[in-house]
Amino acid sequence: MKKTVCVIGLGNRGTEYLGFLKYFHRSKVDIFALCDSRQQALDDIAPRFAVPQERRFVSTDAFFAKGVLSDALIIATQDASHYAITKQAILTGYKLILLEKPVSGVRAEYTELRDLAKAHGALLIICHVLRYSNYYGKIKEILASGQLGEIVSVNHTENVGYFHFAHSFVRGNWRSEAASTPSILAKCCHDIDLIAWFMDSPCVSVSSVGSLRFFRKENAPAGAAATCMGGCKAKKDCPYDAEKLYLTDPFYKAKFIKYMKRTLTGKAHNKRSDVENAVRNGDYGRCVFACDNDVCDNQTVTMTFRNGATAVLCMNGFSDRMFRECHIVGTKGELVGYGSKLTMHLFGGKTTRVRTSPIHLSGHVEGDIRLISGFVKLLCGETDDLTNVTTIDATVISHDIALAAEESRRNGGVPVRMKET
Ligand SMILES: NC(=O)c1ccc[n+]([C@@H]2O[C@H](COP(=O)([O-])OP(=O)(O)OC[C@H]3O[C@@H](n4cnc5c(N)ncnc54)[C@H](O)[C@@H]3O)[C@@H](O)[C@H]2O)c1
């Protein structure tokens, strides 16, 4: 018999996961019910997945009032609602829950969810999708094989991309700590999760420096206006001009921004006039130097692990492309990862280009697809192996490190000793 899944949150992530369930797993899984606080989202998305009116919910209270409706639940709402919705899901009796990251910026909340899940026999998995990609899986496999000897250090850089940073962390949903979390948690809990996974040893100390260096009022160029389409005289040379990014630049220049129209308008299907209206009048048309953003646009975190190894994570919002770099040094060799290219050098031996994936997909998209495949295997009872599954226990580790980094940064980089969890 087919298994059933409900999804709460029908934005970018929720819709992507629904698509993967429908296109890759339809023989095993049915989408049973959907919930979103926006009627527009339900109207747009539910017909695509043949979910009838009576199983569309515009509030989580109405959804949970029905009791347990499916074998598994996906929660893909915005960050600030994760704790309350997940708590309600566990208390209602859902036993398999896939929750978007970050879980919460408050330690008492994410540890409560961990303990609650355990007490209620629920498996709570967090979407640290990169771990599921062939690329990072291969790195983990090489480290575990011992070919590099003992791990000495990891140097990892998250190049967010100038246009992506402006979209999400200056104009958009993750611009303010109060509405979401510090950027080192919102953006880099994946990177910290990867580093902790590679190290396989508890983190004992964290220090960090960083700031909101550039996207501030005082850096506005002469002639800048409050909005890009509101008479800005600096827009010609401004790479952040929203009119170019969302409306006029050709696809190759606007990069991923064109996929983000849904975020601008709240609609799944958009006419040019919808996007233009959003750029003219909405948050995403604001000058990047005149927003209410407060999260760091650059931050460096140094971590020491109990096995003596160290790691440095650099996050910056200023690269031309979105890509991650990872340099892992062991006592017998090193791995150099650049975007999706991975090279292994064994000291005194061979240098090899490591093949990670038969087809080229962004590590993120590939991770997303494989996360859902792993989730479906667990759902269908095809495996009960939780090795390398990103359960809430792993998340507590990455979130603890991110919060310690933030504490250190606020105190001028003073190291924070990690408590045993
Ligand atoms: N795993 C990853 O790599 C990854 C990548 C991007 C975003 N995210 C995370 O995924 C989550 C969703 O991101 P997104 O880009 O899809 O956001 P989104 O804003 O596109 O979608 C969120 C949806 O949830 C709905 N919603 C909000 N509050 C709700 C509530 N209380 N009840 C029901 N519905 C509610 C909104 O109406 C919206 O449709 C965020 O927490 C984000 O940080 C994770």
The ligand as a Tripos MOL2 file, in Angstrom:
@<TRIPOS>MOLECULE
LIG
   44    48     1     0     0
SMALL
NO_CHARGES

@<TRIPOS>ATOM
      1 N1         17.4890   23.1920    3.1790 N.am      1 LIG1
      2 C1         17.9070   24.2060    2.4630 C.2       1 LIG1
      3 O1         18.9470   24.1360    1.8310 O.2       1 LIG1
      4 C2         17.0950   25.4490    2.3910 C.ar      1 LIG1
      5 C3         17.2680   26.3610    1.3410 C.ar      1 LIG1
      6 C4         16.4660   27.4940    1.3130 C.ar      1 LIG1
      7 C5         15.5740   27.7270    2.3390 C.ar      1 LIG1
      8 N2         15.4760   26.8410    3.3710 N.ar      1 LIG1
      9 C6         14.5220   27.0370    4.4790 C.3       1 LIG1
     10 O2         13.2700   26.5140    4.0440 O.3       1 LIG1
     11 C7         12.2070   27.2540    4.6720 C.3       1 LIG1
     12 C8         11.2360   27.7120    3.6080 C.3       1 LIG1
     13 O3         11.9070   28.5400    2.6930 O.3       1 LIG1
     14 P1         11.1970   29.0160    1.3520 P.3       1 LIG1
     15 O4         12.2070   29.7230    0.5510 O.co2     1 LIG1
     16 O5         10.4500   27.8780    0.7730 O.co2     1 LIG1
     17 O6         10.1830   30.0720    1.9710 O.3       1 LIG1
     18 P2          8.8560   30.6420    1.2830 P.3       1 LIG1
     19 O7          8.6120   31.9350    1.9660 O.co2     1 LIG1
     20 O8          8.9720   30.5790   -0.1850 O.co2     1 LIG1
     21 O9          7.7510   29.5850    1.7380 O.3       1 LIG1
     22 C9          7.2260   29.4940    3.0250 C.3       1 LIG1
     23 C10         5.7530   29.1720    2.9040 C.3       1 LIG1
     24 O10         5.2450   28.9070    4.2130 O.3       1 LIG1
     25 C11         4.0030   29.5820    4.3520 C.3       1 LIG1
     26 N3          3.8120   29.8390    5.7800 N.ar      1 LIG1
     27 C12         4.4680   30.7290    6.5510 C.ar      1 LIG1
     28 N4          4.0440   30.6580    7.8270 N.ar      1 LIG1
     29 C13         3.1230   29.6680    7.8500 C.ar      1 LIG1
     30 C14         2.3180   29.1210    8.8740 C.ar      1 LIG1
     31 N5          2.4190   29.5340   10.1400 N.pl3     1 LIG1
     32 N6          1.4750   28.1280    8.5650 N.ar      1 LIG1
     33 C15         1.3710   27.6770    7.2900 C.ar      1 LIG1
     34 N7          2.0960   28.1800    6.2810 N.ar      1 LIG1
     35 C16         2.9640   29.1550    6.5450 C.ar      1 LIG1
     36 C17         4.1410   30.8390    3.5210 C.3       1 LIG1
     37 O11         2.8840   31.3760    3.1600 O.3       1 LIG1
     38 C18         4.9390   30.3290    2.3310 C.3       1 LIG1
     39 O12         4.1170   29.8750    1.3020 O.3       1 LIG1
     40 C19        12.8620   28.3780    5.4290 C.3       1 LIG1
     41 O13        12.9440   28.0410    6.7910 O.3       1 LIG1
     42 C20        14.2570   28.4720    4.8430 C.3       1 LIG1
     43 O14        15.2110   28.9700    5.7410 O.3       1 LIG1
     44 C21        16.2010   25.7130    3.3910 C.ar      1 LIG1
@<TRIPOS>BOND
     1     1     2 1
     2     2     3 2
     3     2     4 1
     4     4     5 ar
     5     4    44 ar
     6     5     6 ar
     7     6     7 ar
     8     7     8 ar
     9     8     9 1
    10     8    44 ar
    11     9    10 1
    12     9    42 1
    13    10    11 1
    14    11    12 1
    15    11    40 1
    16    12    13 1
    17    13    14 1
    18    14    15 2
    19    14    16 1
    20    14    17 1
    21    17    18 1
    22    18    19 2
    23    18    20 1
    24    18    21 1
    25    21    22 1
    26    22    23 1
    27    23    24 1
    28    23    38 1
    29    24    25 1
    30    25    26 1
    31    25    36 1
    32    26    27 ar
    33    26    35 ar
    34    27    28 ar
    35    28    29 ar
    36    29    30 ar
    37    29    35 ar
    38    30    31 1
    39    30    32 ar
    40    32    33 ar
    41    33    34 ar
    42    34    35 ar
    43    36    37 1
    44    36    38 1
    45    38    39 1
    46    40    41 1
    47    40    42 1
    48    42    43 1
@<TRIPOS>SUBSTRUCTURE
     1 LIG1         1 GROUP 0 **** ****
